Amino acid sequence: MARRGRVTVRITGRDRLRQRLEDLPEEIGEALKKGVRESAEAVRDDTKRGVRVGEGTLRDNVGIEYEDDGLAATVGWHNDEHYYAAFHERGTRRFPAQPALGPALEREHTQYRARLTAEVRAALR
């Protein structure tokens, strides 16, 4: 989770692989980027499905920002006008939490390594 107005999670490629990426064939780097992109899209889509009913604005504005030449992705609400997404995620004293981003990230966490491995294997064939 980030600064005020932004509710996000960050999905990154493996740091160890990123350091060695320059020594790897270009196909491997592209495979890793594809895996990061697929994971980010899966988290975004799952988050959209999990947003509280009646919050179409939040559902329609879950986005992805890519960094590190596609090896890092930040998923969530990137606009300050969606600051209230944090209240939905964490709850308040009077408003119970109904998180969407956190559970989506947890579900993708189990798939992430397998997704990267499958993409690299496909590139090596």
C-alpha positions in Angstrom: 0.0 0.0 0.0 1.3 3.4 -0.9 0.9 7.1 -0.1 -2.4 8.9 0.5 -4.8 8.6 -2.4 -3.2 5.5 -3.8 -4.2 2.0 -2.8 -1.9 -0.4 -4.7 0.2 -3.6 -4.5 3.4 -4.1 -6.4 4.2 -7.2 -8.4 7.8 -7.5 -9.4 10.1 -9.9 -11.2 12.6 -11.8 -9.1 15.3 -9.4 -8.0 18.0 -12.0 -8.5 16.8 -12.6 -12.1 16.6 -8.9 -12.8 20.3 -8.5 -11.8 21.3 -11.3 -14.2 18.8 -10.4 -16.9 21.5 -8.7 -19.0 23.4 -12.0 -19.3 20.3 -13.9 -20.3 19.0 -14.3 -23.8 16.4 -11.6 -24.8 13.7 -14.3 -25.0 14.0 -15.0 -21.3 13.7 -11.4 -20.4 10.6 -11.1 -22.6 9.2 -14.3 -21.0 9.6 -12.8 -17.5 7.9 -9.6 -18.6 5.0 -11.6 -20.0 4.7 -13.5 -16.7 4.7 -10.2 -14.7 2.1 -8.7 -17.1 -0.2 -11.8 -16.8 0.1 -11.7 -13.0 -0.7 -8.0 -12.9 -3.7 -8.5 -15.2 -4.9 -11.4 -13.1 -4.7 -9.3 -9.9 -6.5 -6.4 -11.6 -9.3 -8.6 -12.9 -9.8 -10.4 -9.7 -9.8 -7.1 -7.8 -12.5 -5.8 -10.1 -14.7 -8.8 -9.3 -14.2 -8.4 -5.6 -15.0 -4.7 -5.2 -18.0 -4.0 -3.0 -21.3 -4.0 -4.9 -22.3 -0.4 -5.7 -18.8 0.8 -6.0 -18.6 0.9 -9.8 -16.2 3.8 -9.7 -13.6 1.7 -7.9 -14.3 -1.3 -10.0 -13.8 0.6 -13.2 -10.6 2.3 -12.1 -8.4 -0.5 -10.9 -5.3 0.0 -13.0 -1.8 -1.3 -13.7 1.4 0.8 -14.0 4.5 -0.9 -15.3 8.1 0.0 -14.3 11.6 -1.4 -14.7 11.0 -2.1 -18.4 8.0 -4.3 -17.6 9.6 -6.3 -14.8 7.6 -4.5 -12.1 3.9 -3.8 -12.0 1.8 -1.7 -9.5 -1.8 -2.7 -9.4 -4.5 -0.7 -7.7 -6.1 2.7 -7.6 -3.5 5.2 -8.8 -5.6 8.4 -8.7 -6.0 10.6 -5.6 -9.7 10.8 -6.2 -10.0 7.1 -5.3 -8.4 7.6 -1.8 -11.5 5.9 -0.2 -10.4 2.6 -1.7 -8.2 2.3 1.5 -11.4 2.5 3.6 -12.9 -0.4 1.7 -9.7 -2.4 1.9 -9.0 -1.8 5.6 -12.3 -0.7 7.0 -12.9 2.1 9.5 -14.4 2.3 13.0 -17.9 2.4 11.5 -17.3 0.8 8.1 -16.3 -2.9 8.0 -13.4 -3.9 5.7 -14.4 -5.5 2.5 -11.0 -5.9 0.8 -10.7 -6.7 -2.9 -7.1 -6.0 -3.7 -5.5 -7.9 -0.8 -7.3 -11.1 -1.4 -6.7 -10.9 -5.2 -3.0 -10.5 -4.5 -3.0 -13.5 -2.1 -4.8 -15.7 -4.7 -2.3 -14.7 -7.4 0.7 -15.2 -5.1 0.3 -19.0 -5.4 0.3 -18.7 -9.2 3.1 -16.2 -9.7 6.1 -18.4 -9.5 4.4 -21.1 -11.6 3.4 -18.4 -14.2 7.0 -17.2 -14.5 8.4 -20.7 -14.7 6.0 -21.7 -17.4 6.9 -18.6 -19.5 10.6 -19.1 -19.2 10.2 -22.8 -20.1 8.2 -21.9 -23.1 10.9 -19.4 -24.2 13.6 -22.1 -23.9 11.8 -24.5 -26.2 
